[in-house]
Amino acid sequence: MYTVMVTPECAPVAKVGGLGDVVQGLSHELAIRGNAVEIILPKYDCMRYDRIHDLHKVYSDLWVPFYDQHFRCDVYFGFADNLKCFFIEPHSYKNFFHRGVFYGHHDDPERFAFFSRAALEFMLKTNRHPDIIHCHDWQTGLVPVLLFEMYKHLGMTHPRVCYTLHNVRHQGLTGEFILRQVGLEPSQYMTHDRLRDNFNHRAVNLMKGGIVFSNFVTTVSPRYAEEIKNTGLGYGLQHTLLVHSAKFRGILNGIDYNVWNPEIDRYIAYPYSPTNIDHKYRNKEALRNRLWLKQDFKPLIAAIGRLDNQKGVELIRHAIFYTLANRGQFVLLGSSPDPNISRDFWNLKHHLNDNPDCHLEISYNEELAHLIYAGADMIVIPSTFEPCGLTQMIAMKYGTVPIVRNTGGLADTVFDADYAHRPYHERNGYVFNDYDRNGLESAMHRAVGLWYWFPQYFRELMINGMRYDYSWNYQAQHYLNVYDYIKE
Ligand code: ADP
């Protein structure tokens, strides 16, 4: 199977969140199984260039039509973590990918519409005819539209498209002009069964276009698939997903155990596995030393993630104070593009600066994340919604017990120590239902209580989590089945 991923992110070179990890992990697994995989990304100025090997120009003068002009692009090739990546660099006064950040500009829809067209133009000009083009999130929603409406007629008749929704909260809503820019006539596409947004009838919805025009649509967990089809978590796309439900499935994300594995993790001081889990406590000590926390007989609770309303920032804040009031220690690693949220957490950091039981790290720090997963006893994830969530799966691999809200992929992967309808050896964390302080406290109270009063049971819970296989091993096979299905 020959797959080309067209994506705005791929870890470790261009990662904002889980989407980057997923493209990396899935591509790895597909390659290990003997499939050919190539990845097409924008050439951002803010990528981790130190993680790309042998970067060199492979195509000059790729002229990409955009509205009434052509933008000249160069295409570079390099290996990112052994994956074959092409990076498209447009040269135009718009400086699409020289912005110092991946997202967050008013013209983001335009930037990624251009990228979508450029990726197809590159495939056409270099005679690439993959079996599957796998696109990700709203940024690449125009790829299947352009493939079937334009590039098919230019000779690209072979590829089929799999489109993955990582988070339907962000759908790429923009004006009709975007269609003209990529060479489509708006009047043909602004209908309810094509790209017109379901609420705002004057807006183009790029994610909806991706859903309508792809051969198959996946999202990142079975529970989230149900939630976005049947509840308000679809943010207006429910109807579209229901209409296309025959080609829509939830496939749980995996994690890449070459990257996230305490047995071989080069960022942690003491490797460990379920059979020598005592080494985890040495990492706890190392983490405390690194963050100037007191060495004490207390559970260490962590939160790692984007500080976004989706992640339950209110409850994360509450978890910090609840932990400190209940004989625990807390470590937070997170960052936010939202200046208000960022300011709140910086204020909180100053407020708690002298507390020996608490450290807030307001930044993005991949290496520190590894150490926290290894050193913490528990991780708290009180999301308002969570398409899949990787942090709970990574945490479990490191024997860190997750405390999560019952939503999306969290509900598919964490099974409550006291209430899950599962045998004891399959229970791996704590789950609460209501998005409020009482809900969170009920779960944290049980988790901290077990840590203090029944350490041997707490250890069993840790080991249960470590024994789950949330690697790409199984999940990649589901994607291969989808690829096979649409190829036929
Ligand atoms: P989302 O994609 O919604 O951001 P996920 O749980 O799917 O959330 O994936 C988050 C990924 O990003 C994990 O690999 C997590 O370790 C990483 N991550 C998030 N915030 C940070 C941060 N501040 N520093 C380092 N890694 C982070």
Residues whose N, C-alpha, C, O or C-beta is under 5 A from the ligand:
A	BS01	ADP	V16 G17 G18 L19 D21 I304 G305 R306 L333 G334 S335 S363 Y364 N365 E366 A369 G389 L390 T391
